[in-house]
């Protein structure tokens, strides 16, 4: 989920409340249009494991810094 303006970005990993530094942009091609991007936020400790999870399923499209989440992603 994308952070709302003025809020702190929190990691999407289960049970993690650390500040997110990366955004994993993904979509499920069976459910979403090719241009749609969903967002998982990740702290330094979880960017790899969340990226691996999405990548193994063929869902990961890109990883960007939180500050560079494209408008309309989410």
CHARMM internal coordinates of N, CA and C (Angstrom, degrees):
IC EDIT
DIST 1 N 1 CA 1.4440
DIST 1 CA 1 C 1.5231
ANGL 1 N 1 CA 1 C 107.96
DIST 1 C 2 N 1.3103
ANGL 1 CA 1 C 2 N 116.29
DIHE 1 N 1 CA 1 C 2 N 139.19
DIST 2 N 2 CA 1.4534
ANGL 1 C 2 N 2 CA 121.32
DIHE 1 CA 1 C 2 N 2 CA 179.04
DIST 2 CA 2 C 1.5204
ANGL 2 N 2 CA 2 C 110.29
DIHE 1 C 2 N 2 CA 2 C -77.64
DIST 2 C 3 N 1.3318
ANGL 2 CA 2 C 3 N 117.26
DIHE 2 N 2 CA 2 C 3 N 142.51
DIST 3 N 3 CA 1.4604
ANGL 2 C 3 N 3 CA 118.65
DIHE 2 CA 2 C 3 N 3 CA 177.65
DIST 3 CA 3 C 1.5231
ANGL 3 N 3 CA 3 C 110.47
DIHE 2 C 3 N 3 CA 3 C -71.32
DIST 3 C 4 N 1.3165
ANGL 3 CA 3 C 4 N 116.03
DIHE 3 N 3 CA 3 C 4 N 147.29
DIST 4 N 4 CA 1.4481
ANGL 3 C 4 N 4 CA 119.48
DIHE 3 CA 3 C 4 N 4 CA 175.42
DIST 4 CA 4 C 1.5249
ANGL 4 N 4 CA 4 C 108.23
DIHE 3 C 4 N 4 CA 4 C -81.16
DIST 4 C 5 N 1.3298
ANGL 4 CA 4 C 5 N 117.69
DIHE 4 N 4 CA 4 C 5 N 151.64
DIST 5 N 5 CA 1.4663
ANGL 4 C 5 N 5 CA 119.43
DIHE 4 CA 4 C 5 N 5 CA 179.78
DIST 5 CA 5 C 1.5217
ANGL 5 N 5 CA 5 C 111.45
DIHE 4 C 5 N 5 CA 5 C -53.35
DIST 5 C 6 N 1.3290
ANGL 5 CA 5 C 6 N 115.76
DIHE 5 N 5 CA 5 C 6 N 132.44
DIST 6 N 6 CA 1.4477
ANGL 5 C 6 N 6 CA 121.25
DIHE 5 CA 5 C 6 N 6 CA 178.42
DIST 6 CA 6 C 1.5216
ANGL 6 N 6 CA 6 C 114.36
DIHE 5 C 6 N 6 CA 6 C 87.77
DIST 6 C 7 N 1.3412
ANGL 6 CA 6 C 7 N 117.90
DIHE 6 N 6 CA 6 C 7 N -7.36
DIST 7 N 7 CA 1.4611
ANGL 6 C 7 N 7 CA 119.61
DIHE 6 CA 6 C 7 N 7 CA 178.86
DIST 7 CA 7 C 1.5199
ANGL 7 N 7 CA 7 C 109.89
DIHE 6 C 7 N 7 CA 7 C -101.67
DIST 7 C 8 N 1.3308
ANGL 7 CA 7 C 8 N 115.15
DIHE 7 N 7 CA 7 C 8 N 159.14
DIST 8 N 8 CA 1.4606
ANGL 7 C 8 N 8 CA 119.82
DIHE 7 CA 7 C 8 N 8 CA 178.11
DIST 8 CA 8 C 1.5199
ANGL 8 N 8 CA 8 C 109.23
DIHE 7 C 8 N 8 CA 8 C -84.74
DIST 8 C 9 N 1.3233
ANGL 8 CA 8 C 9 N 116.37
DIHE 8 N 8 CA 8 C 9 N 134.55
DIST 9 N 9 CA 1.4556
ANGL 8 C 9 N 9 CA 122.02
DIHE 8 CA 8 C 9 N 9 CA 177.87
DIST 9 CA 9 C 1.5275
ANGL 9 N 9 CA 9 C 108.67
DIHE 8 C 9 N 9 CA 9 C -75.69
DIST 9 C 10 N 1.3281
ANGL 9 CA 9 C 10 N 117.10
DIHE 9 N 9 CA 9 C 10 N 126.69
DIST 10 N 10 CA 1.4574
ANGL 9 C 10 N 10 CA 123.07
DIHE 9 CA 9 C 10 N 10 CA -177.95
DIST 10 CA 10 C 1.5273
ANGL 10 N 10 CA 10 C 109.11
DIHE 9 C 10 N 10 CA 10 C -115.09
DIST 10 C 11 N 1.3143
ANGL 10 CA 10 C 11 N 116.44
DIHE 10 N 10 CA 10 C 11 N 139.51
DIST 11 N 11 CA 1.4607
ANGL 10 C 11 N 11 CA 123.39
DIHE 10 CA 10 C 11 N 11 CA -179.06
DIST 11 CA 11 C 1.5357
ANGL 11 N 11 CA 11 C 111.23
DIHE 10 C 11 N 11 CA 11 C -54.75
DIST 11 C 12 N 1.3382
ANGL 11 CA 11 C 12 N 115.70
DIHE 11 N 11 CA 11 C 12 N 141.09
DIST 12 N 12 CA 1.4672
ANGL 11 C 12 N 12 CA 122.06
DIHE 11 CA 11 C 12 N 12 CA 179.62
DIST 12 CA 12 C 1.5223
ANGL 12 N 12 CA 12 C 113.63
DIHE 11 C 12 N 12 CA 12 C -85.18
DIST 12 C 13 N 1.3393
ANGL 12 CA 12 C 13 N 118.52
DIHE 12 N 12 CA 12 C 13 N -8.03
DIST 13 N 13 CA 1.4620
ANGL 12 C 13 N 13 CA 120.54
DIHE 12 CA 12 C 13 N 13 CA -179.72
DIST 13 CA 13 C 1.5271
ANGL 13 N 13 CA 13 C 109.84
DIHE 12 C 13 N 13 CA 13 C -63.57
DIST 13 C 14 N 1.3091
ANGL 13 CA 13 C 14 N 115.87
DIHE 13 N 13 CA 13 C 14 N 140.49
DIST 14 N 14 CA 1.4655
ANGL 13 C 14 N 14 CA 121.61
DIHE 13 CA 13 C 14 N 14 CA -177.67
DIST 14 CA 14 C 1.5289
ANGL 14 N 14 CA 14 C 111.02
DIHE 13 C 14 N 14 CA 14 C -54.82
DIST 14 C 15 N 1.3166
ANGL 14 CA 14 C 15 N 115.74
DIHE 14 N 14 CA 14 C 15 N 124.45
DIST 15 N 15 CA 1.4541
ANGL 14 C 15 N 15 CA 122.20
DIHE 14 CA 14 C 15 N 15 CA 176.48
DIST 15 CA 15 C 1.5211
ANGL 15 N 15 CA 15 C 115.38
DIHE 14 C 15 N 15 CA 15 C 80.51
DIST 15 C 16 N 1.3129
ANGL 15 CA 15 C 16 N 118.05
DIHE 15 N 15 CA 15 C 16 N -5.44
DIST 16 N 16 CA 1.4683
ANGL 15 C 16 N 16 CA 120.86
DIHE 15 CA 15 C 16 N 16 CA -178.73
DIST 16 CA 16 C 1.5297
ANGL 16 N 16 CA 16 C 109.69
DIHE 15 C 16 N 16 CA 16 C -90.21
DIST 16 C 17 N 1.3078
ANGL 16 CA 16 C 17 N 116.32
DIHE 16 N 16 CA 16 C 17 N 134.32
DIST 17 N 17 CA 1.4716
ANGL 16 C 17 N 17 CA 121.37
DIHE 16 CA 16 C 17 N 17 CA 178.44
DIST 17 CA 17 C 1.5212
ANGL 17 N 17 CA 17 C 110.79
DIHE 16 C 17 N 17 CA 17 C -120.25
DIST 17 C 18 N 1.3402
ANGL 17 CA 17 C 18 N 117.05
DIHE 17 N 17 CA 17 C 18 N 16.97
DIST 18 N 18 CA 1.4652
ANGL 17 C 18 N 18 CA 121.73
DIHE 17 CA 17 C 18 N 18 CA -178.63
DIST 18 CA 18 C 1.5304
ANGL 18 N 18 CA 18 C 110.98
DIHE 17 C 18 N 18 CA 18 C -73.54
DIST 18 C 19 N 1.3188
ANGL 18 CA 18 C 19 N 114.67
DIHE 18 N 18 CA 18 C 19 N 157.24
DIST 19 N 19 CA 1.4610
ANGL 18 C 19 N 19 CA 120.44
DIHE 18 CA 18 C 19 N 19 CA 178.12
DIST 19 CA 19 C 1.5250
ANGL 19 N 19 CA 19 C 109.49
DIHE 18 C 19 N 19 CA 19 C -66.99
DIST 19 C 20 N 1.3260
ANGL 19 CA 19 C 20 N 116.54
DIHE 19 N 19 CA 19 C 20 N 130.17
DIST 20 N 20 CA 1.4633
ANGL 19 C 20 N 20 CA 122.17
DIHE 19 CA 19 C 20 N 20 CA 178.53
DIST 20 CA 20 C 1.5249
ANGL 20 N 20 CA 20 C 109.99
DIHE 19 C 20 N 20 CA 20 C -79.00
DIST 20 C 21 N 1.3164
ANGL 20 CA 20 C 21 N 115.01
DIHE 20 N 20 CA 20 C 21 N 139.90
DIST 21 N 21 CA 1.4610
ANGL 20 C 21 N 21 CA 121.22
DIHE 20 CA 20 C 21 N 21 CA 176.84
DIST 21 CA 21 C 1.5196
ANGL 21 N 21 CA 21 C 111.96
DIHE 20 C 21 N 21 CA 21 C -116.81
DIST 21 C 22 N 1.3363
ANGL 21 CA 21 C 22 N 116.84
DIHE 21 N 21 CA 21 C 22 N -18.03
DIST 22 N 22 CA 1.4620
ANGL 21 C 22 N 22 CA 122.02
DIHE 21 CA 21 C 22 N 22 CA -177.68
DIST 22 CA 22 C 1.5145
ANGL 22 N 22 CA 22 C 110.58
DIHE 21 C 22 N 22 CA 22 C -127.57
DIST 22 C 23 N 1.3220
ANGL 22 CA 22 C 23 N 115.13
DIHE 22 N 22 CA 22 C 23 N 153.94
DIST 23 N 23 CA 1.4605
ANGL 22 C 23 N 23 CA 122.14
DIHE 22 CA 22 C 23 N 23 CA 174.47
DIST 23 CA 23 C 1.5211
ANGL 23 N 23 CA 23 C 108.01
DIHE 22 C 23 N 23 CA 23 C -121.54
DIST 23 C 24 N 1.3223
ANGL 23 CA 23 C 24 N 116.22
DIHE 23 N 23 CA 23 C 24 N 124.22
DIST 24 N 24 CA 1.4552
ANGL 23 C 24 N 24 CA 121.44
DIHE 23 CA 23 C 24 N 24 CA 176.37
DIST 24 CA 24 C 1.5227
ANGL 24 N 24 CA 24 C 107.13
DIHE 23 C 24 N 24 CA 24 C -95.33
DIST 24 C 25 N 1.3091
ANGL 24 CA 24 C 25 N 116.07
DIHE 24 N 24 CA 24 C 25 N 116.80
DIST 25 N 25 CA 1.4615
ANGL 24 C 25 N 25 CA 122.10
DIHE 24 CA 24 C 25 N 25 CA -178.72
DIST 25 CA 25 C 1.5190
ANGL 25 N 25 CA 25 C 107.81
DIHE 24 C 25 N 25 CA 25 C -95.85
DIST 25 C 26 N 1.3123
ANGL 25 CA 25 C 26 N 116.41
DIHE 25 N 25 CA 25 C 26 N 127.15
DIST 26 N 26 CA 1.4594
ANGL 25 C 26 N 26 CA 120.10
DIHE 25 CA 25 C 26 N 26 CA -173.94
DIST 26 CA 26 C 1.5173
ANGL 26 N 26 CA 26 C 111.40
DIHE 25 C 26 N 26 CA 26 C -147.20
DIST 26 C 27 N 1.3180
ANGL 26 CA 26 C 27 N 115.10
DIHE 26 N 26 CA 26 C 27 N 166.95
DIST 27 N 27 CA 1.4555
ANGL 26 C 27 N 27 CA 121.08
DIHE 26 CA 26 C 27 N 27 CA 168.00
DIST 27 CA 27 C 1.5230
ANGL 27 N 27 CA 27 C 109.09
DIHE 26 C 27 N 27 CA 27 C -156.62
DIST 27 C 28 N 1.2991
ANGL 27 CA 27 C 28 N 115.46
DIHE 27 N 27 CA 27 C 28 N 154.59
DIST 28 N 28 CA 1.4604
ANGL 27 C 28 N 28 CA 122.65
DIHE 27 CA 27 C 28 N 28 CA 175.06
DIST 28 CA 28 C 1.5212
ANGL 28 N 28 CA 28 C 105.86
DIHE 27 C 28 N 28 CA 28 C -98.25
DIST 28 C 29 N 1.3350
ANGL 28 CA 28 C 29 N 118.31
DIHE 28 N 28 CA 28 C 29 N 109.27
DIST 29 N 29 CA 1.4655
ANGL 28 C 29 N 29 CA 120.00
DIHE 28 CA 28 C 29 N 29 CA -175.02
DIST 29 CA 29 C 1.5252
ANGL 29 N 29 CA 29 C 113.85
DIHE 28 C 29 N 29 CA 29 C -62.70
DIST 29 C 30 N 1.3151
ANGL 29 CA 29 C 30 N 117.54
DIHE 29 N 29 CA 29 C 30 N -17.34
DIST 30 N 30 CA 1.4625
ANGL 29 C 30 N 30 CA 119.72
DIHE 29 CA 29 C 30 N 30 CA 177.28
DIST 30 CA 30 C 1.5249
ANGL 30 N 30 CA 30 C 111.84
DIHE 29 C 30 N 30 CA 30 C -79.71
DIST 30 C 31 N 1.3354
ANGL 30 CA 30 C 31 N 116.45
DIHE 30 N 30 CA 30 C 31 N -18.28
DIST 31 N 31 CA 1.4609
ANGL 30 C 31 N 31 CA 120.77
DIHE 30 CA 30 C 31 N 31 CA -176.95
DIST 31 CA 31 C 1.5249
ANGL 31 N 31 CA 31 C 114.27
DIHE 30 C 31 N 31 CA 31 C -116.63
DIST 31 C 32 N 1.3386
ANGL 31 CA 31 C 32 N 117.41
DIHE 31 N 31 CA 31 C 32 N -29.30
DIST 32 N 32 CA 1.4594
ANGL 31 C 32 N 32 CA 121.82
DIHE 31 CA 31 C 32 N 32 CA -171.01
DIST 32 CA 32 C 1.5222
ANGL 32 N 32 CA 32 C 112.07
DIHE 31 C 32 N 32 CA 32 C -116.57
DIST 32 C 33 N 1.3246
ANGL 32 CA 32 C 33 N 115.85
DIHE 32 N 32 CA 32 C 33 N 150.00
DIST 33 N 33 CA 1.4620
ANGL 32 C 33 N 33 CA 120.91
DIHE 32 CA 32 C 33 N 33 CA 171.25
DIST 33 CA 33 C 1.5183
ANGL 33 N 33 CA 33 C 108.41
DIHE 32 C 33 N 33 CA 33 C -60.54
DIST 33 C 34 N 1.3252
ANGL 33 CA 33 C 34 N 117.57
DIHE 33 N 33 CA 33 C 34 N 151.82
DIST 34 N 34 CA 1.4621
ANGL 33 C 34 N 34 CA 121.88
DIHE 33 CA 33 C 34 N 34 CA -177.48
DIST 34 CA 34 C 1.5281
ANGL 34 N 34 CA 34 C 112.34
DIHE 33 C 34 N 34 CA 34 C -57.80
DIST 34 C 35 N 1.3180
ANGL 34 CA 34 C 35 N 118.21
DIHE 34 N 34 CA 34 C 35 N -32.68
DIST 35 N 35 CA 1.4669
ANGL 34 C 35 N 35 CA 121.26
DIHE 34 CA 34 C 35 N 35 CA -176.78
DIST 35 CA 35 C 1.5354
ANGL 35 N 35 CA 35 C 113.08
DIHE 34 C 35 N 35 CA 35 C -81.57
DIST 35 C 36 N 1.3193
ANGL 35 CA 35 C 36 N 118.25
DIHE 35 N 35 CA 35 C 36 N -14.72
DIST 36 N 36 CA 1.4668
ANGL 35 C 36 N 36 CA 120.79
DIHE 35 CA 35 C 36 N 36 CA -177.95
DIST 36 CA 36 C 1.5222
ANGL 36 N 36 CA 36 C 110.72
DIHE 35 C 36 N 36 CA 36 C -73.13
DIST 36 C 37 N 1.3240
ANGL 36 CA 36 C 37 N 116.12
DIHE 36 N 36 CA 36 C 37 N 139.81
DIST 37 N 37 CA 1.4568
ANGL 36 C 37 N 37 CA 121.48
DIHE 36 CA 36 C 37 N 37 CA 177.45
DIST 37 CA 37 C 1.5213
ANGL 37 N 37 CA 37 C 110.29
DIHE 36 C 37 N 37 CA 37 C -128.64
DIST 37 C 38 N 1.3167
ANGL 37 CA 37 C 38 N 115.02
DIHE 37 N 37 CA 37 C 38 N 120.63
DIST 38 N 38 CA 1.4536
ANGL 37 C 38 N 38 CA 122.60
DIHE 37 CA 37 C 38 N 38 CA 171.61
DIST 38 CA 38 C 1.5233
ANGL 38 N 38 CA 38 C 105.94
DIHE 37 C 38 N 38 CA 38 C -89.11
DIST 38 C 39 N 1.3361
ANGL 38 CA 38 C 39 N 118.06
DIHE 38 N 38 CA 38 C 39 N 161.75
DIST 39 N 39 CA 1.4591
ANGL 38 C 39 N 39 CA 121.53
DIHE 38 CA 38 C 39 N 39 CA -175.98
DIST 39 CA 39 C 1.5245
ANGL 39 N 39 CA 39 C 110.59
DIHE 38 C 39 N 39 CA 39 C -130.87
DIST 39 C 40 N 1.3231
ANGL 39 CA 39 C 40 N 115.09
DIHE 39 N 39 CA 39 C 40 N 129.29
DIST 40 N 40 CA 1.4587
ANGL 39 C 40 N 40 CA 121.67
DIHE 39 CA 39 C 40 N 40 CA 165.44
DIST 40 CA 40 C 1.5152
ANGL 40 N 40 CA 40 C 106.10
DIHE 39 C 40 N 40 CA 40 C -114.14
DIST 40 C 41 N 1.3067
ANGL 40 CA 40 C 41 N 117.12
DIHE 40 N 40 CA 40 C 41 N 134.77
DIST 41 N 41 CA 1.4533
ANGL 40 C 41 N 41 CA 122.05
DIHE 40 CA 40 C 41 N 41 CA 177.75
DIST 41 CA 41 C 1.5253
ANGL 41 N 41 CA 41 C 108.84
DIHE 40 C 41 N 41 CA 41 C -94.72
DIST 41 C 42 N 1.3333
ANGL 41 CA 41 C 42 N 116.52
DIHE 41 N 41 CA 41 C 42 N 145.97
DIST 42 N 42 CA 1.4623
ANGL 41 C 42 N 42 CA 119.76
DIHE 41 CA 41 C 42 N 42 CA -177.75
DIST 42 CA 42 C 1.5195
ANGL 42 N 42 CA 42 C 111.81
DIHE 41 C 42 N 42 CA 42 C -140.79
DIST 42 C 43 N 1.3326
ANGL 42 CA 42 C 43 N 114.67
DIHE 42 N 42 CA 42 C 43 N 140.15
DIST 43 N 43 CA 1.4589
ANGL 42 C 43 N 43 CA 120.60
DIHE 42 CA 42 C 43 N 43 CA 171.60
DIST 43 CA 43 C 1.5307
ANGL 43 N 43 CA 43 C 107.49
DIHE 42 C 43 N 43 CA 43 C -83.10
DIST 43 C 44 N 1.3261
ANGL 43 CA 43 C 44 N 116.43
DIHE 43 N 43 CA 43 C 44 N 175.20
DIST 44 N 44 CA 1.4706
ANGL 43 C 44 N 44 CA 120.90
DIHE 43 CA 43 C 44 N 44 CA 179.91
DIST 44 CA 44 C 1.5334
ANGL 44 N 44 CA 44 C 111.62
DIHE 43 C 44 N 44 CA 44 C -57.52
DIST 44 C 45 N 1.3323
ANGL 44 CA 44 C 45 N 117.40
DIHE 44 N 44 CA 44 C 45 N -36.62
DIST 45 N 45 CA 1.4638
ANGL 44 C 45 N 45 CA 121.12
DIHE 44 CA 44 C 45 N 45 CA -176.81
DIST 45 CA 45 C 1.5253
ANGL 45 N 45 CA 45 C 113.73
DIHE 44 C 45 N 45 CA 45 C -73.57
DIST 45 C 46 N 1.3296
ANGL 45 CA 45 C 46 N 118.36
DIHE 45 N 45 CA 45 C 46 N -24.72
DIST 46 N 46 CA 1.4606
ANGL 45 C 46 N 46 CA 120.39
DIHE 45 CA 45 C 46 N 46 CA -173.37
DIST 46 CA 46 C 1.5290
ANGL 46 N 46 CA 46 C 115.26
DIHE 45 C 46 N 46 CA 46 C -113.04
DIST 46 C 47 N 1.3138
ANGL 46 CA 46 C 47 N 119.00
DIHE 46 N 46 CA 46 C 47 N -3.63
DIST 47 N 47 CA 1.4658
ANGL 46 C 47 N 47 CA 119.90
DIHE 46 CA 46 C 47 N 47 CA -178.47
DIST 47 CA 47 C 1.5334
ANGL 47 N 47 CA 47 C 110.87
DIHE 46 C 47 N 47 CA 47 C -59.31
DIST 47 C 48 N 1.3152
ANGL 47 CA 47 C 48 N 117.33
DIHE 47 N 47 CA 47 C 48 N -38.22
DIST 48 N 48 CA 1.4615
ANGL 47 C 48 N 48 CA 120.85
DIHE 47 CA 47 C 48 N 48 CA -179.94
DIST 48 CA 48 C 1.5165
ANGL 48 N 48 CA 48 C 113.00
DIHE 47 C 48 N 48 CA 48 C -68.24
DIST 48 C 49 N 1.3266
ANGL 48 CA 48 C 49 N 117.06
DIHE 48 N 48 CA 48 C 49 N -48.87
DIST 49 N 49 CA 1.4673
ANGL 48 C 49 N 49 CA 119.72
DIHE 48 CA 48 C 49 N 49 CA -177.10
DIST 49 CA 49 C 1.5305
ANGL 49 N 49 CA 49 C 112.12
DIHE 48 C 49 N 49 CA 49 C -68.73
DIST 49 C 50 N 1.3319
ANGL 49 CA 49 C 50 N 117.34
DIHE 49 N 49 CA 49 C 50 N -39.64
DIST 50 N 50 CA 1.4658
ANGL 49 C 50 N 50 CA 119.32
DIHE 49 CA 49 C 50 N 50 CA 177.03
DIST 50 CA 50 C 1.5319
ANGL 50 N 50 CA 50 C 110.63
DIHE 49 C 50 N 50 CA 50 C -67.00
DIST 50 C 51 N 1.3313
ANGL 50 CA 50 C 51 N 116.12
DIHE 50 N 50 CA 50 C 51 N -40.23
DIST 51 N 51 CA 1.4630
ANGL 50 C 51 N 51 CA 120.35
DIHE 50 CA 50 C 51 N 51 CA 177.29
DIST 51 CA 51 C 1.5187
ANGL 51 N 51 CA 51 C 111.81
DIHE 50 C 51 N 51 CA 51 C -63.75
DIST 51 C 52 N 1.3322
ANGL 51 CA 51 C 52 N 117.28
DIHE 51 N 51 CA 51 C 52 N -40.80
DIST 52 N 52 CA 1.4624
ANGL 51 C 52 N 52 CA 121.18
DIHE 51 CA 51 C 52 N 52 CA 177.49
DIST 52 CA 52 C 1.5215
ANGL 52 N 52 CA 52 C 110.94
DIHE 51 C 52 N 52 CA 52 C -62.41
DIST 52 C 53 N 1.3295
ANGL 52 CA 52 C 53 N 116.84
DIHE 52 N 52 CA 52 C 53 N -43.67
DIST 53 N 53 CA 1.4640
ANGL 52 C 53 N 53 CA 121.54
DIHE 52 CA 52 C 53 N 53 CA 179.49
DIST 53 CA 53 C 1.5314
ANGL 53 N 53 CA 53 C 110.83
DIHE 52 C 53 N 53 CA 53 C -57.82
DIST 53 C 54 N 1.3318
ANGL 53 CA 53 C 54 N 115.91
DIHE 53 N 53 CA 53 C 54 N -49.58
DIST 54 N 54 CA 1.4643
ANGL 53 C 54 N 54 CA 120.03
DIHE 53 CA 53 C 54 N 54 CA -179.54
DIST 54 CA 54 C 1.5243
ANGL 54 N 54 CA 54 C 111.45
DIHE 53 C 54 N 54 CA 54 C -69.33
DIST 54 C 55 N 1.3253
ANGL 54 CA 54 C 55 N 116.68
DIHE 54 N 54 CA 54 C 55 N -39.62
DIST 55 N 55 CA 1.4607
ANGL 54 C 55 N 55 CA 120.94
DIHE 54 CA 54 C 55 N 55 CA -178.46
DIST 55 CA 55 C 1.5203
ANGL 55 N 55 CA 55 C 113.08
DIHE 54 C 55 N 55 CA 55 C -63.81
DIST 55 C 56 N 1.3260
ANGL 55 CA 55 C 56 N 117.68
DIHE 55 N 55 CA 55 C 56 N -41.23
DIST 56 N 56 CA 1.4645
ANGL 55 C 56 N 56 CA 121.32
DIHE 55 CA 55 C 56 N 56 CA 179.33
DIST 56 CA 56 C 1.5223
ANGL 56 N 56 CA 56 C 112.11
DIHE 55 C 56 N 56 CA 56 C -61.01
DIST 56 C 57 N 1.2986
ANGL 56 CA 56 C 57 N 116.24
DIHE 56 N 56 CA 56 C 57 N -27.69
DIST 57 N 57 CA 1.4661
ANGL 56 C 57 N 57 CA 121.19
DIHE 56 CA 56 C 57 N 57 CA -179.63
DIST 57 CA 57 C 1.5283
ANGL 57 N 57 CA 57 C 112.59
DIHE 56 C 57 N 57 CA 57 C -92.63
DIST 57 C 58 N 1.3240
ANGL 57 CA 57 C 58 N 116.48
DIHE 57 N 57 CA 57 C 58 N -3.34
DIST 58 N 58 CA 1.4559
ANGL 57 C 58 N 58 CA 120.46
DIHE 57 CA 57 C 58 N 58 CA -178.91
DIST 58 CA 58 C 1.5157
ANGL 58 N 58 CA 58 C 113.73
DIHE 57 C 58 N 58 CA 58 C 76.83
DIST 58 C 59 N 1.3453
ANGL 58 CA 58 C 59 N 117.36
DIHE 58 N 58 CA 58 C 59 N 21.15
DIST 59 N 59 CA 1.4568
ANGL 58 C 59 N 59 CA 121.95
DIHE 58 CA 58 C 59 N 59 CA -176.32
DIST 59 CA 59 C 1.5268
ANGL 59 N 59 CA 59 C 113.86
DIHE 58 C 59 N 59 CA 59 C -96.69
DIST 59 C 60 N 1.3328
ANGL 59 CA 59 C 60 N 117.91
DIHE 59 N 59 CA 59 C 60 N -27.64
DIST 60 N 60 CA 1.4643
ANGL 59 C 60 N 60 CA 121.31
DIHE 59 CA 59 C 60 N 60 CA -174.18
DIST 60 CA 60 C 1.5225
ANGL 60 N 60 CA 60 C 110.67
DIHE 59 C 60 N 60 CA 60 C -68.64
DIST 60 C 61 N 1.3306
ANGL 60 CA 60 C 61 N 116.42
DIHE 60 N 60 CA 60 C 61 N 127.42
DIST 61 N 61 CA 1.4642
ANGL 60 C 61 N 61 CA 121.72
DIHE 60 CA 60 C 61 N 61 CA 179.00
DIST 61 CA 61 C 1.5237
ANGL 61 N 61 CA 61 C 111.18
DIHE 60 C 61 N 61 CA 61 C -105.71
DIST 61 C 62 N 1.3362
ANGL 61 CA 61 C 62 N 117.69
DIHE 61 N 61 CA 61 C 62 N -40.69
DIST 62 N 62 CA 1.4671
ANGL 61 C 62 N 62 CA 120.71
DIHE 61 CA 61 C 62 N 62 CA 177.25
DIST 62 CA 62 C 1.5257
ANGL 62 N 62 CA 62 C 109.67
DIHE 61 C 62 N 62 CA 62 C -168.43
DIST 62 C 63 N 1.3290
ANGL 62 CA 62 C 63 N 114.48
DIHE 62 N 62 CA 62 C 63 N 164.34
DIST 63 N 63 CA 1.4591
ANGL 62 C 63 N 63 CA 122.13
DIHE 62 CA 62 C 63 N 63 CA 175.59
DIST 63 CA 63 C 1.5188
ANGL 63 N 63 CA 63 C 107.30
DIHE 62 C 63 N 63 CA 63 C -126.50
DIST 63 C 64 N 1.3246
ANGL 63 CA 63 C 64 N 116.12
DIHE 63 N 63 CA 63 C 64 N 127.49
DIST 64 N 64 CA 1.4652
ANGL 63 C 64 N 64 CA 121.74
DIHE 63 CA 63 C 64 N 64 CA -177.85
DIST 64 CA 64 C 1.5199
ANGL 64 N 64 CA 64 C 108.91
DIHE 63 C 64 N 64 CA 64 C -132.92
DIST 64 C 65 N 1.3392
ANGL 64 CA 64 C 65 N 117.64
DIHE 64 N 64 CA 64 C 65 N 160.17
DIST 65 N 65 CA 1.4589
ANGL 64 C 65 N 65 CA 120.03
DIHE 64 CA 64 C 65 N 65 CA 172.35
DIST 65 CA 65 C 1.5475
ANGL 65 N 65 CA 65 C 109.51
DIHE 64 C 65 N 65 CA 65 C -61.86
DIST 65 C 66 N 1.3193
ANGL 65 CA 65 C 66 N 116.55
DIHE 65 N 65 CA 65 C 66 N 149.51
DIST 66 N 66 CA 1.4627
ANGL 65 C 66 N 66 CA 121.45
DIHE 65 CA 65 C 66 N 66 CA -179.41
DIST 66 CA 66 C 1.5254
ANGL 66 N 66 CA 66 C 111.40
DIHE 65 C 66 N 66 CA 66 C -51.29
DIST 66 C 67 N 1.3146
ANGL 66 CA 66 C 67 N 116.78
DIHE 66 N 66 CA 66 C 67 N -37.92
DIST 67 N 67 CA 1.4704
ANGL 66 C 67 N 67 CA 121.36
DIHE 66 CA 66 C 67 N 67 CA -177.43
DIST 67 CA 67 C 1.5351
ANGL 67 N 67 CA 67 C 111.92
DIHE 66 C 67 N 67 CA 67 C -66.69
DIST 67 C 68 N 1.3232
ANGL 67 CA 67 C 68 N 118.50
DIHE 67 N 67 CA 67 C 68 N -14.11
DIST 68 N 68 CA 1.4622
ANGL 67 C 68 N 68 CA 121.54
DIHE 67 CA 67 C 68 N 68 CA -176.01
DIST 68 CA 68 C 1.5307
ANGL 68 N 68 CA 68 C 113.24
DIHE 67 C 68 N 68 CA 68 C -110.96
DIST 68 C 69 N 1.3270
ANGL 68 CA 68 C 69 N 117.23
DIHE 68 N 68 CA 68 C 69 N 20.82
DIST 69 N 69 CA 1.4705
ANGL 68 C 69 N 69 CA 119.61
DIHE 68 CA 68 C 69 N 69 CA 176.31
DIST 69 CA 69 C 1.5154
ANGL 69 N 69 CA 69 C 107.63
DIHE 68 C 69 N 69 CA 69 C -62.62
DIST 69 C 70 N 1.3490
ANGL 69 CA 69 C 70 N 117.51
DIHE 69 N 69 CA 69 C 70 N 126.34
DIST 70 N 70 CA 1.4661
ANGL 69 C 70 N 70 CA 119.58
DIHE 69 CA 69 C 70 N 70 CA -179.34
DIST 70 CA 70 C 1.5248
ANGL 70 N 70 CA 70 C 112.12
DIHE 69 C 70 N 70 CA 70 C -64.43
DIST 70 C 71 N 1.2963
ANGL 70 CA 70 C 71 N 115.66
DIHE 70 N 70 CA 70 C 71 N 144.93
DIST 71 N 71 CA 1.4567
ANGL 70 C 71 N 71 CA 120.57
DIHE 70 CA 70 C 71 N 71 CA 176.09
DIST 71 CA 71 C 1.5164
ANGL 71 N 71 CA 71 C 108.73
DIHE 70 C 71 N 71 CA 71 C -61.06
DIST 71 C 72 N 1.2972
ANGL 71 CA 71 C 72 N 117.23
DIHE 71 N 71 CA 71 C 72 N 136.96
DIST 72 N 72 CA 1.4464
ANGL 71 C 72 N 72 CA 121.96
DIHE 71 CA 71 C 72 N 72 CA 179.95
DIST 72 CA 72 C 1.5202
ANGL 72 N 72 CA 72 C 114.04
DIHE 71 C 72 N 72 CA 72 C 91.06
DIST 72 C 73 N 1.3221
ANGL 72 CA 72 C 73 N 118.35
DIHE 72 N 72 CA 72 C 73 N -10.04
DIST 73 N 73 CA 1.4636
ANGL 72 C 73 N 73 CA 120.40
DIHE 72 CA 72 C 73 N 73 CA 177.39
DIST 73 CA 73 C 1.5253
ANGL 73 N 73 CA 73 C 108.73
DIHE 72 C 73 N 73 CA 73 C -77.57
DIST 73 C 74 N 1.3136
ANGL 73 CA 73 C 74 N 115.72
DIHE 73 N 73 CA 73 C 74 N 147.15
DIST 74 N 74 CA 1.4531
ANGL 73 C 74 N 74 CA 117.72
DIHE 73 CA 73 C 74 N 74 CA 176.95
DIST 74 CA 74 C 1.4765
ANGL 74 N 74 CA 74 C 114.31
DIHE 73 C 74 N 74 CA 74 C 149.11
END
COOR INIT
IC SEED 1 N 1 CA 1 C
IC BUILD
